Amino acid sequence: MLSKRSIVIRSGLVALLMLLVFSSTGIAQEATQFPQATAMGQQSLKPYWHVFIAYAIAVLLILGWVVSIARRLASLEKRIVD
């Protein structure tokens, strides 16, 4: 049986691995081939700060949900064993 801590660690590692895979797919490098890419590169992301905050909140909620599932699974396994 997996402990609660190992479930949380594994889910965190999976999330980190997914982030690394999606960020290294080369989409950003391919965007420089388009003529409007130079104009886009000069733009600022400051007007979109609320979007980054929303994504951060969403990621935290999902991680909290994963921890909650891990805790419930651990307590269920404990009740089954007892």
Summary of the structure (lengths in Angstrom):
residues: 82
radius of gyration: 19.6
end to end distance: 13.5
largest distance: 65.6
contacts: 153
relative contact order: 0.13
helix: 83%
strand: 0%
